Amino acid sequence: MANGKVTGWRRIIRAFGFSMQGFKRCYQLEEAFRQEVWALILLVPLGLWLGETPLERAMLVGSLLIVPIVELLNSAIEANVDRVGLERHELSGRAKDIASAAVFLSIAFAAAIWGLLLIPKWM
């Protein structure tokens, strides 16, 4: 809950703690997020190694980081929809499907960046 009395560094430290709690809960509860974290652990060093310039490295790694960011948002949307009610509703399904589509697009974006940067080097 918002606490207007906490300001400055204390607010920043508390916000950091809440963020770490969010990462922990998402990792514990969401299989897709766990898979993406493990993919990051494998692919970030590969992207740093395969990128020839700082810009290429940033593009390869940055495109990967977008995926779990969008997955965190998708998981938050799903948790909110499920909190409202577990019965099937068209709008609930639409919200979840749209959030899932955003995750799909982030994965497609990362794949396109990797392909556009790396395929020409190997051909």
Sequence and secondary structure as in RCSB ss.txt:
>XXXX:A:sequence
MANGKVTGWRRIIRAFGFSMQGFKRCYQLEEAFRQEVWALILLVPLGLWLGETPLERAMLVGSLLIVPIVELLNS
AIEANVDRVGLERHELSGRAKDIASAAVFLSIAFAAAIWGLLLIPKWM
>XXXX:A:secstr
   TT  HHHHHHHHHHHHHHHHHHHHHH HHHHHHHHHHHHHHHHHHHH SSHHHHHHHHHHHHHHHHHHHHHH
HHHHHHHHH SS  HHHHHHHHHHHHHHHHHHHHHHHHHHHHHHHHH 
